[in-house]
Amino acid sequence: MAESGINHFDLAMDVLKEMTKRFSSEGAIRAFIDRYQEESLALFREWAADPNVHVRRLVSEGTRPRLPLAAPYAASRKTRR
């Protein structure tokens, strides 16, 4: 999703939100945080209050600066210096 959907933020994020209810999407959202930081964080504020526990977990785990098995996103690399 991060490769094929990166130029389609709204559609890709809708798909990732639905996917995370069935699979892990934490690694995939990191590319969107890099490219669309403000839009992503605004959307994650909404998702943090979502009734679905998996969507809330996507926000909390996907925004972790150090996520096992996933590359750090650009903003987290800047804050660690």
CNS distance restraints for C-alpha pairs under 8 A (distance, minus, plus):
assign (resid   1 and name CA) (resid   5 and name CA) 5.14 0.50 0.50
assign (resid   1 and name CA) (resid   6 and name CA) 7.27 0.50 0.50
assign (resid   1 and name CA) (resid  12 and name CA) 6.80 0.50 0.50
assign (resid   1 and name CA) (resid  16 and name CA) 7.68 0.50 0.50
assign (resid   1 and name CA) (resid  28 and name CA) 6.57 0.50 0.50
assign (resid   2 and name CA) (resid   6 and name CA) 5.36 0.50 0.50
assign (resid   2 and name CA) (resid  28 and name CA) 5.37 0.50 0.50
assign (resid   2 and name CA) (resid  29 and name CA) 7.03 0.50 0.50
assign (resid   2 and name CA) (resid  31 and name CA) 5.98 0.50 0.50
assign (resid   2 and name CA) (resid  32 and name CA) 7.18 0.50 0.50
assign (resid   5 and name CA) (resid   9 and name CA) 6.87 0.50 0.50
assign (resid   5 and name CA) (resid  11 and name CA) 7.54 0.50 0.50
assign (resid   5 and name CA) (resid  12 and name CA) 5.20 0.50 0.50
assign (resid   6 and name CA) (resid  12 and name CA) 7.11 0.50 0.50
assign (resid   6 and name CA) (resid  31 and name CA) 7.46 0.50 0.50
assign (resid   6 and name CA) (resid  32 and name CA) 6.67 0.50 0.50
assign (resid   8 and name CA) (resid  12 and name CA) 5.86 0.50 0.50
assign (resid   9 and name CA) (resid  13 and name CA) 5.96 0.50 0.50
assign (resid   9 and name CA) (resid  32 and name CA) 7.44 0.50 0.50
assign (resid   9 and name CA) (resid  36 and name CA) 7.93 0.50 0.50
assign (resid  10 and name CA) (resid  14 and name CA) 6.22 0.50 0.50
assign (resid  11 and name CA) (resid  15 and name CA) 6.27 0.50 0.50
assign (resid  12 and name CA) (resid  16 and name CA) 6.10 0.50 0.50
assign (resid  13 and name CA) (resid  17 and name CA) 6.02 0.50 0.50
assign (resid  13 and name CA) (resid  29 and name CA) 7.91 0.50 0.50
assign (resid  14 and name CA) (resid  18 and name CA) 6.45 0.50 0.50
assign (resid  15 and name CA) (resid  19 and name CA) 6.00 0.50 0.50
assign (resid  16 and name CA) (resid  20 and name CA) 5.96 0.50 0.50
assign (resid  16 and name CA) (resid  25 and name CA) 6.32 0.50 0.50
assign (resid  16 and name CA) (resid  28 and name CA) 7.91 0.50 0.50
assign (resid  16 and name CA) (resid  29 and name CA) 7.66 0.50 0.50
assign (resid  17 and name CA) (resid  21 and name CA) 7.01 0.50 0.50
assign (resid  17 and name CA) (resid  55 and name CA) 6.29 0.50 0.50
assign (resid  18 and name CA) (resid  22 and name CA) 7.47 0.50 0.50
assign (resid  19 and name CA) (resid  23 and name CA) 5.72 0.50 0.50
assign (resid  19 and name CA) (resid  24 and name CA) 7.38 0.50 0.50
assign (resid  19 and name CA) (resid  25 and name CA) 6.86 0.50 0.50
assign (resid  20 and name CA) (resid  24 and name CA) 5.22 0.50 0.50
assign (resid  20 and name CA) (resid  25 and name CA) 5.27 0.50 0.50
assign (resid  20 and name CA) (resid  26 and name CA) 7.99 0.50 0.50
assign (resid  20 and name CA) (resid  54 and name CA) 6.18 0.50 0.50
assign (resid  20 and name CA) (resid  55 and name CA) 6.40 0.50 0.50
assign (resid  20 and name CA) (resid  58 and name CA) 6.85 0.50 0.50
assign (resid  21 and name CA) (resid  52 and name CA) 7.77 0.50 0.50
assign (resid  21 and name CA) (resid  54 and name CA) 5.42 0.50 0.50
assign (resid  21 and name CA) (resid  55 and name CA) 6.68 0.50 0.50
assign (resid  24 and name CA) (resid  58 and name CA) 7.78 0.50 0.50
assign (resid  25 and name CA) (resid  29 and name CA) 6.61 0.50 0.50
assign (resid  25 and name CA) (resid  58 and name CA) 6.70 0.50 0.50
assign (resid  25 and name CA) (resid  62 and name CA) 7.68 0.50 0.50
assign (resid  26 and name CA) (resid  30 and name CA) 7.19 0.50 0.50
assign (resid  26 and name CA) (resid  58 and name CA) 5.52 0.50 0.50
assign (resid  26 and name CA) (resid  59 and name CA) 7.76 0.50 0.50
assign (resid  26 and name CA) (resid  61 and name CA) 6.20 0.50 0.50
assign (resid  26 and name CA) (resid  62 and name CA) 4.19 0.50 0.50
assign (resid  26 and name CA) (resid  63 and name CA) 7.91 0.50 0.50
assign (resid  27 and name CA) (resid  62 and name CA) 6.36 0.50 0.50
assign (resid  27 and name CA) (resid  67 and name CA) 7.92 0.50 0.50
assign (resid  27 and name CA) (resid  69 and name CA) 7.97 0.50 0.50
assign (resid  27 and name CA) (resid  70 and name CA) 5.52 0.50 0.50
assign (resid  27 and name CA) (resid  71 and name CA) 7.76 0.50 0.50
assign (resid  28 and name CA) (resid  32 and name CA) 7.68 0.50 0.50
assign (resid  29 and name CA) (resid  33 and name CA) 6.37 0.50 0.50
assign (resid  29 and name CA) (resid  62 and name CA) 6.43 0.50 0.50
assign (resid  30 and name CA) (resid  34 and name CA) 6.34 0.50 0.50
assign (resid  30 and name CA) (resid  62 and name CA) 6.65 0.50 0.50
assign (resid  30 and name CA) (resid  63 and name CA) 7.35 0.50 0.50
assign (resid  30 and name CA) (resid  72 and name CA) 7.53 0.50 0.50
assign (resid  30 and name CA) (resid  73 and name CA) 5.62 0.50 0.50
assign (resid  31 and name CA) (resid  35 and name CA) 6.33 0.50 0.50
assign (resid  31 and name CA) (resid  73 and name CA) 6.95 0.50 0.50
assign (resid  32 and name CA) (resid  36 and name CA) 5.43 0.50 0.50
assign (resid  32 and name CA) (resid  37 and name CA) 7.03 0.50 0.50
assign (resid  32 and name CA) (resid  40 and name CA) 6.77 0.50 0.50
assign (resid  33 and name CA) (resid  37 and name CA) 4.55 0.50 0.50
assign (resid  33 and name CA) (resid  38 and name CA) 7.96 0.50 0.50
assign (resid  33 and name CA) (resid  40 and name CA) 5.70 0.50 0.50
assign (resid  33 and name CA) (resid  41 and name CA) 7.54 0.50 0.50
assign (resid  33 and name CA) (resid  73 and name CA) 6.93 0.50 0.50
assign (resid  34 and name CA) (resid  73 and name CA) 5.84 0.50 0.50
assign (resid  34 and name CA) (resid  74 and name CA) 5.59 0.50 0.50
assign (resid  34 and name CA) (resid  75 and name CA) 6.90 0.50 0.50
assign (resid  36 and name CA) (resid  40 and name CA) 5.79 0.50 0.50
assign (resid  37 and name CA) (resid  41 and name CA) 6.09 0.50 0.50
assign (resid  38 and name CA) (resid  42 and name CA) 6.18 0.50 0.50
assign (resid  39 and name CA) (resid  43 and name CA) 6.22 0.50 0.50
assign (resid  40 and name CA) (resid  44 and name CA) 6.05 0.50 0.50
assign (resid  41 and name CA) (resid  45 and name CA) 6.25 0.50 0.50
assign (resid  42 and name CA) (resid  46 and name CA) 6.94 0.50 0.50
assign (resid  43 and name CA) (resid  47 and name CA) 6.30 0.50 0.50
assign (resid  44 and name CA) (resid  48 and name CA) 5.87 0.50 0.50
assign (resid  44 and name CA) (resid  59 and name CA) 5.92 0.50 0.50
assign (resid  45 and name CA) (resid  49 and name CA) 7.22 0.50 0.50
assign (resid  46 and name CA) (resid  50 and name CA) 6.82 0.50 0.50
assign (resid  47 and name CA) (resid  55 and name CA) 6.32 0.50 0.50
assign (resid  47 and name CA) (resid  56 and name CA) 6.01 0.50 0.50
assign (resid  47 and name CA) (resid  59 and name CA) 6.90 0.50 0.50
assign (resid  48 and name CA) (resid  55 and name CA) 7.38 0.50 0.50
assign (resid  48 and name CA) (resid  56 and name CA) 4.87 0.50 0.50
assign (resid  48 and name CA) (resid  59 and name CA) 6.31 0.50 0.50
assign (resid  48 and name CA) (resid  60 and name CA) 7.79 0.50 0.50
assign (resid  49 and name CA) (resid  56 and name CA) 6.89 0.50 0.50
assign (resid  50 and name CA) (resid  55 and name CA) 6.51 0.50 0.50
assign (resid  50 and name CA) (resid  56 and name CA) 6.22 0.50 0.50
assign (resid  51 and name CA) (resid  56 and name CA) 7.93 0.50 0.50
assign (resid  52 and name CA) (resid  56 and name CA) 6.58 0.50 0.50
assign (resid  53 and name CA) (resid  57 and name CA) 6.08 0.50 0.50
assign (resid  54 and name CA) (resid  58 and name CA) 6.13 0.50 0.50
assign (resid  55 and name CA) (resid  59 and name CA) 6.63 0.50 0.50
assign (resid  56 and name CA) (resid  60 and name CA) 6.40 0.50 0.50
assign (resid  57 and name CA) (resid  61 and name CA) 5.73 0.50 0.50
assign (resid  57 and name CA) (resid  62 and name CA) 7.78 0.50 0.50
assign (resid  58 and name CA) (resid  62 and name CA) 5.35 0.50 0.50
assign (resid  59 and name CA) (resid  63 and name CA) 6.01 0.50 0.50
assign (resid  60 and name CA) (resid  64 and name CA) 6.67 0.50 0.50
assign (resid  61 and name CA) (resid  67 and name CA) 7.19 0.50 0.50
assign (resid  62 and name CA) (resid  67 and name CA) 7.33 0.50 0.50
assign (resid  65 and name CA) (resid  72 and name CA) 5.99 0.50 0.50
assign (resid  65 and name CA) (resid  73 and name CA) 7.15 0.50 0.50
assign (resid  65 and name CA) (resid  76 and name CA) 5.16 0.50 0.50
assign (resid  65 and name CA) (resid  77 and name CA) 7.78 0.50 0.50
assign (resid  66 and name CA) (resid  70 and name CA) 7.81 0.50 0.50
assign (resid  66 and name CA) (resid  71 and name CA) 7.85 0.50 0.50
assign (resid  66 and name CA) (resid  72 and name CA) 6.05 0.50 0.50
assign (resid  67 and name CA) (resid  71 and name CA) 7.36 0.50 0.50
assign (resid  67 and name CA) (resid  72 and name CA) 7.09 0.50 0.50
assign (resid  72 and name CA) (resid  76 and name CA) 6.39 0.50 0.50
assign (resid  72 and name CA) (resid  77 and name CA) 6.62 0.50 0.50
assign (resid  73 and name CA) (resid  77 and name CA) 6.57 0.50 0.50
assign (resid  74 and name CA) (resid  78 and name CA) 6.45 0.50 0.50
assign (resid  75 and name CA) (resid  79 and name CA) 6.50 0.50 0.50
assign (resid  76 and name CA) (resid  80 and name CA) 6.43 0.50 0.50
assign (resid  77 and name CA) (resid  81 and name CA) 7.05 0.50 0.50
